[in-house]
């Protein structure tokens, strides 16, 4: 009975995933097959956008930029916290820090959005302006920053805080599973605590950290409300690396949430087509992550 229940659960998950894919393809097909003129008049395309590719491309770019920046900021901090909790902190302090980190995962995304838009953005705007001025001093480089602070850089910082608990929790559990014999062997050879972590803990948990990072990346790719509340004025109509400016970049999920209530007819099909693009990106990221993990055969304490 247990075997059939487990098999049925796995099959049900695949059926749900297939149903979502079929829904996105069927509902978005009208947008893919419509002419450019029809999309411009009925598909609610922004001004200056001539076809569906020009509409989806910048949104994909904005989504990837936001997720990549968030992952780059969150992963080193998460790994550091996980190492502190698992190998450095006393038991009481480790328990308290772990509880606080886990508590971050329970905060609704709309709260992060309010905090990012109302509190973080105005206060971090001078820092982004300083960074933009420093980068603009490089010959041939022009970087602009908005005075409101509601930019892609602020959004990425909020996303980094949101995915921090996921990466930290998984990395912490992986580091705790490092075979004790490996750590004791390194200590017996005269290794310092950092050398033990570098030679025994990190190699053992590398694939786990990659998996944790990919889980966080999946959360960042699909986040909606926090991004929408910080980038509420962004149109995402072009591809730009001006991450400190406003009204330039937008993500797929936030764009759908902003435009779906006022859309009808072909405009809805256009938004669903962008959702299909996000679905494909998320699936591709997870498949690449599984491939990376499967190719890395870490040593274990079984031998």
C-alpha positions as a printed Julia matrix, in Angstrom:
303×3 Matrix{Float64}:
  0.0    0.0     0.0
  2.8    2.39    0.84
  4.56   1.66   -2.46
  1.4    2.4    -4.46
  0.71   5.54   -2.39
  4.24   6.83   -3.03
  4.01   5.99   -6.74
  0.63   7.69   -6.99
  1.98  10.81   -5.32
  4.83  11.01   -7.81
  2.52  10.48  -10.77
  0.08  13.07   -9.42
  2.87  15.63   -9.2
  3.83  14.98  -12.82
  0.19  15.26  -13.91
 -0.2   18.61  -12.15
  2.99  19.88  -13.77
  1.81  18.7   -17.18
 -1.59  20.31  -16.62
  0.04  23.66  -15.86
  2.19  23.38  -18.98
 -0.8   22.49  -21.17
 -2.83  25.37  -19.76
 -0.06  27.88  -20.48
  0.45  26.59  -24.02
 -3.28  26.51  -24.87
 -4.08  29.9   -23.39
 -0.95  31.58  -24.71
 -1.2   30.12  -28.21
 -3.46  32.96  -29.4
 -0.74  35.47  -28.58
  1.95  33.43  -30.32
 -0.12  33.09  -33.51
 -1.57  36.62  -33.63
 -0.16  39.14  -36.07
  1.99  42.03  -34.87
 -0.71  44.55  -35.78
 -3.33  42.64  -33.78
 -1.05  42.41  -30.77
 -0.37  46.13  -30.85
 -4.08  47.01  -30.95
 -5.6   44.23  -28.82
 -2.68  42.71  -26.96
 -1.99  45.74  -24.76
  1.65  45.98  -25.82
  3.57  49.01  -24.51
  4.22  51.91  -26.84
  7.13  51.28  -29.18
  6.93  47.48  -28.89
  6.25  45.94  -32.29
  5.88  42.21  -31.61
  5.64  39.57  -28.9
  9.38  38.85  -28.86
 10.16  42.52  -28.21
  7.66  42.41  -25.35
  8.8   39.18  -23.67
 12.55  39.66  -24.2
 13.03  42.62  -21.85
 10.82  40.97  -19.23
 12.95  37.82  -19.35
 16.07  39.96  -19.08
 14.69  41.83  -16.06
 13.67  38.58  -14.37
 17.1   37.04  -14.85
 18.9   40.2   -13.69
 16.83  40.42  -10.5
 17.27  36.74   -9.69
 21.01  36.7   -10.5
 21.74  39.78   -8.38
 19.71  38.39   -5.48
 21.49  35.05   -5.68
 24.91  36.71   -5.84
 24.15  38.73   -2.7
 22.38  36.02   -0.71
 24.53  32.92   -1.29
 27.8   34.06    0.36
 25.93  35.44    3.36
 23.8   32.31    3.67
 26.82  30.01    3.51
 28.59  32.13    6.12
 25.58  31.99    8.46
 25.26  28.25    7.93
 28.93  27.69    8.79
 28.64  29.93   11.85
 25.6   28.07   13.14
 26.96  24.6    12.41
 30.66  24.95   13.35
 31.44  28.19   15.18
 28.6   29.38   17.41
 27.89  27.93   20.87
 24.77  25.79   21.04
 22.54  28.46   22.59
 23.6   31.15   20.18
 23.35  28.76   17.23
 19.79  27.87   18.19
 18.79  31.52   18.5
 20.38  32.51   15.18
 18.83  29.53   13.43
 15.41  30.42   14.83
 15.69  34.01   13.63
 16.77  32.93   10.15
 13.92  30.43    9.92
 11.53  33.13   11.1
 12.4   35.23    8.05
 10.86  32.55    5.84
  7.5   33.02    7.58
  7.24  36.73    6.74
  4.76  37.3     3.86
  6.21  38.71    0.66
  3.85  41.69    0.79
  5.49  42.72    4.07
  8.91  42.56    2.43
  7.48  44.66   -0.41
  6.15  47.32    1.95
  9.42  47.4     3.85
 11.47  47.61    0.67
  9.36  50.35   -0.95
  8.66  52.53    2.09
 11.68  52.07    4.35
 14.63  50.56    2.49
 14.4   52.38   -0.84
 14.57  55.99    0.47
 17.43  55.17    2.81
 19.55  53.21    0.36
 19.12  55.72   -2.47
 22.22  57.76   -1.43
 24.32  54.58   -1.51
 23.15  53.71   -5.03
 23.84  57.29   -6.1
 27.38  57.06   -4.74
 27.96  53.76   -6.52
 26.59  55.23   -9.74
 28.91  58.24   -9.43
 31.93  55.99   -8.85
 31.08  53.83  -11.85
 30.4   56.88  -14.0
 33.96  58.04  -13.33
 35.16  55.17  -15.52
 35.74  56.47  -19.07
 32.93  55.51  -21.4
 30.59  54.38  -18.61
 27.43  56.28  -17.7
 25.38  55.06  -14.75
 22.26  56.83  -13.52
 20.49  56.39  -10.19
 17.0   57.38   -9.14
 16.47  59.62   -6.13
 13.63  57.43   -4.87
 15.77  54.3    -4.57
 13.04  52.16   -6.17
 15.33  50.43   -8.61
 16.3   46.93   -9.66
 19.23  47.03   -7.22
 16.86  47.63   -4.31
 14.56  44.9    -5.59
 17.45  42.45   -5.79
 18.45  43.31   -2.22
 14.9   42.61   -1.0
 14.85  39.34   -2.92
 18.22  38.39   -1.44
 16.8   38.8     2.07
 13.74  36.75    1.09
 15.75  33.79   -0.25
 18.34  33.94    2.53
 16.42  31.57    4.88
 16.03  28.92    2.16
 19.72  28.79    1.26
 20.8   29.03    4.91
 18.52  26.24    6.14
 19.54  23.75    3.46
 23.25  24.6     3.68
 23.19  24.32    7.47
 21.71  20.83    7.39
 24.2   19.74    4.73
 27.16  21.05    6.7
 25.94  19.26    9.84
 25.99  15.96    7.94
 29.72  16.18    7.26
 31.24  12.9     8.5
 32.76  13.47   11.9
 35.68  11.2    11.02
 36.73  13.54    8.22
 36.78  16.55   10.54
 38.65  14.66   13.27
 41.2   13.4    10.75
 41.89  16.95    9.61
 42.24  18.13   13.22
 44.59  15.24   13.98
 46.84  16.38   11.13
 47.09  19.83   12.73
 44.53  21.69   10.66
 42.94  24.84   12.03
 39.17  25.21   12.22
 39.1   27.15    8.94
 41.28  24.51    7.26
 38.87  21.81    8.46
 35.98  23.73    6.91
 37.91  24.35    3.69
 39.18  20.8     3.24
 36.36  18.7     4.74
 33.11  20.6     5.23
 32.88  22.69    2.07
 33.85  19.89   -0.36
 31.32  17.57    1.27
 28.51  20.13    1.16
 29.25  21.7    -2.23
 26.44  19.93   -4.05
 24.05  20.74   -1.21
 24.93  24.42   -1.4
 24.32  24.34   -5.16
 20.92  22.75   -4.58
 20.11  25.35   -1.93
 21.13  28.16   -4.26
 18.92  26.77   -7.02
 15.96  26.6    -4.62
 16.56  30.23   -3.74
 16.91  31.11   -7.41
 13.54  29.5    -8.12
 11.96  31.61   -5.39
 13.56  34.77   -6.75
 12.45  34.04  -10.33
  8.8   33.7    -9.35
  8.49  36.38   -6.68
  5.67  38.79   -7.48
  4.35  41.16   -4.83
  7.64  42.35   -3.36
  9.0   43.13   -6.83
  5.78  44.82   -7.91
  5.67  47.05   -4.84
  9.27  48.2    -5.27
  9.17  48.52   -9.09
  5.58  49.76   -9.37
  6.44  52.39  -12.0
  8.65  50.17  -14.17
  7.44  49.27  -17.66
 10.18  46.83  -18.62
  9.97  47.96  -22.23
 13.69  47.73  -22.94
 16.91  45.92  -22.11
 19.24  47.98  -19.96
 21.93  47.48  -17.35
 20.89  50.6   -15.43
 20.02  48.67  -12.28
 20.1   51.82  -10.11
 17.51  53.68  -12.19
 13.71  53.38  -12.05
 11.21  52.7   -14.82
 13.71  50.61  -16.8
 13.48  46.94  -15.82
 10.57  44.74  -14.8
 10.08  41.03  -14.1
  7.6   38.67  -15.72
  5.71  37.8   -12.53
  5.37  41.42  -11.41
  4.28  42.52  -14.89
  1.52  39.88  -14.94
  0.3   40.89  -11.49
  0.24  44.57  -12.46
 -1.58  44.23  -15.78
 -3.83  41.18  -15.36
 -6.7   42.9   -13.45
 -7.24  45.44  -16.27
 -6.66  43.04  -19.19
 -9.17  41.19  -21.32
 -9.26  39.2   -24.53
 -5.94  38.95  -26.36
 -4.2   40.97  -23.65
 -4.8   38.11  -21.21
 -3.37  35.61  -23.72
 -0.31  37.84  -24.07
  0.27  37.82  -20.32
 -0.17  34.04  -20.2
  2.41  33.76  -22.98
  4.87  35.62  -20.77
  3.96  33.22  -17.96
  4.87  30.32  -20.24
  8.28  31.91  -20.76
  8.77  32.11  -16.98
  7.66  28.47  -16.65
 10.24  27.37  -19.21
 13.0   29.41  -17.55
 12.23  27.93  -14.13
 12.16  24.39  -15.51
 15.47  24.95  -17.32
 17.14  26.32  -14.18
 16.03  23.34  -12.11
 17.11  20.85  -14.77
 20.55  22.45  -15.0
 20.82  22.38  -11.2
 19.95  18.69  -11.08
 22.51  18.01  -13.79
 25.23  19.85  -11.87
 24.44  18.0    -8.65
 24.28  14.6   -10.36
 27.73  15.07  -11.93
 29.38  15.82   -8.59
 30.04  12.67   -6.56
 31.01  14.0    -3.15
 32.74  11.73   -0.68
 30.75  10.52    2.29
 31.26   8.68    5.55
 29.86   5.46    4.12
 33.3    4.27    3.03
